[in-house]
Amino acid sequence: MRRSLSFVMALLVLLTLAGTALAVTGRIALVETHGVSMQPSYVKGDLALVTRRTSYQRGDVAAYRPQQDGLVVLHRIVGGNGTGFTFKGDNNTHLDAHHPTADALIGKVVLHVPQGGVWLHRVTGPIPLTAFLLILLTGGRQSLRTHRHRRRRNVSRHVNAGRTGTSITALSPALQATALGSSVIALIGAVLAVAAWSSPTTQPVTVTRSVVHTMAFSYSTPVPRSPAYDGTTASSPSPIFRRLADSVNLRVSYRGGPGRIAVVADLATASGWRSTVPLSHPAAFDGNKYVTNVRLELSPLARRAAAAAAATGLPDGPITIVVRAVVTSPGGDVFAPAVALMLSPLQLSLVSDASSLIVTKTINRPGASLQARTIGIGGHELPASSTRPLSLALILLGLAGTSAVLMQARRHGTDEGGRIRRGHGRLLLRVHPIASRAGSRDIDVAEFATMVRLAERYGLLILHWSRSGVETFIIQDESTTYRYRTGTPASHVDTTPALAHG
């Protein structure tokens, strides 16, 4: 059955957490099934997560080691007594020969992932970070294989996939701490990398843009020297006496944003007459400032009001002139400040005080913007752009540490005994130390290749055990014991009495 990518990612996270927990507590293990003894409950390629328990009961599927050679059996508990549990494979017709106690069990199955081992093979092909850490922490992935013993052909057994190396638990506490610390650092880096690289470093946000629009009106006109003014120019906010000047230069100064501007004058009298006079053509501008000057001809405006009064028969009276400067921004916002003037037969003056010459308005407009994306770490917000190199540095640091420990772990498997086990495992049978037989002739051979030739010639297994850092390999026939030891002279003979491990 095909699994989705999210399932695979969830599986990888689960495996990583399981590996970390194993490194810390030693209470979790992963096994991949290859045998047929547990069909149909478990088939080839399934993955099982087992945890150590203080108690077990009938019906539990649990794992145990029948010997001290790393092999593991995953079967169901069908009974038991004071001497140990009774196990049986669901697909087997016979009971297991071994009866381990609760203390000897590796653990009970708490999670069954159908075909999880298949996915684990796929994702560990290039050994990505998560699987790499898992393999290191668990001392190699455990897998199930069919036991080829002639008497128990259907029993599913587990062996370390990393047979060429050694478990991290065999290393010194300092190296174990280094492996765990490096793994945690790399895992933190991986989590940060996912958070930092899964999205762009910036993200769109809605912001409110505030634009302050300011319009300043002013007017001026040259006048002859007279007692009416101190100089030869009359300017706002002073009134303009019509006997001395009949036109006014009106200055419009805008500050804000780009847009389009038009200046008009709204005329009105007390009788209700109204009219609009354009003072400038609409003009577009790009900058944040715009200044223009328009001309107010007073007599034509007065004659226009008088003509309207004559047509209606109503008195004309003073004229109110409201000068409006309409600014339209590209976004459609309209800023239309105005200043009111009063035109009488004698003068042009402000309707209000000088403060009416400056008009200010703030327009708030929502808009889109990009801001730096942040990642919360320990109550602090770090920019994603800074977290990216940090995550890579943590991953590299963790990988460097785990690589160093892995090299050290592999070094444990490069001794002579390890090479022998890897190259000739099919001929070996691990036993407890065996004493020399009375009347048997002991021959110490100089090369292990000789042991291999003897075993293949006579169809015998090579018995072996390890004690005090020395591994002993023997072949026993009726009257002779051939022996080979690693790391010791050939003349040394081990006479320690012990029983064979069944």
MOZIBEL-V401289 format. One line per field, one symbol per residue. psi: psi as a letter, one per 40 degrees, with the letter a starting at -180 (. if undefined). burial: b if it has 16 or more other C-alpha atoms within 10 Angstrom, else e. Layout:
psi = ???
burial = ???
This chain:
psi = hiiidddddddddddddddddddddfeiihihieaeeeiedhiheihhhiihidiiihehhiiihdifeeihhhiiheaiadeiihihideieiiidigiiddeidiihehhhhedddddddeedegidddddddddefhhhihihhehdegeehhihihdfeeaiideeiiddddddddddddddddddddddddeeiieiihihihhhhhhhhhiiiiiiiihiedidaehhiieiihhdddheihhhhhhihbiiahihhihhiiideehiihhheiihhiidaeihhihihhhddddddddddddddeeiidaihhhhhhhhhhideeihhgiihhihhiedihihdaaddeehhhhhhhhiiiihihhihhhfeihhidddddddddddddddddddddddddddddeeiddddddddfdeeihhiihhihiheihhhhididdddddddddefiihiiihhfehhhhihhadeihhihiheiieehhhfhhiiih.
burial = eeeeeeeeeebbeebbbbbbbbbeeeebbbbbbbbbbbeeebbbbbbbbbbbeeebeeebbbbbbbeeeebbbbbbbbeeeeeebbbbbbbbeeebeebbbbeebbbbbeebebbbbebbeebeeeeebbbbbbbbbbbbbbbbbbbeeeeeebbbbbbbebbbbbbbeebeeebbbbbbebbbbbbbbbebbebbeeeebeeeeeeeeeeebbbbbbbbbebeeeeeeeeeebbbbebbbbebbbbbbbebbbbbbbbbbbbbbbbbbeeeeeeeeebbeeeeeeeebbeebbebebeeebeebbebbeeeeeebbbbbbbbbbbbbbeeeeebbbbbbbbbbeebbbbeeeeebbbbeeeeeeeeeeeeebbbeeeeeebbbbebbebbbebbbbbbebbbbbbebbbebbeeebbebbeeeeebbebbbbbebeeeeebbbbeebeebbebbeeeeebbbbbbeeeebbbbbbeeeebbbbbbeeeeeebeeeeeeeee
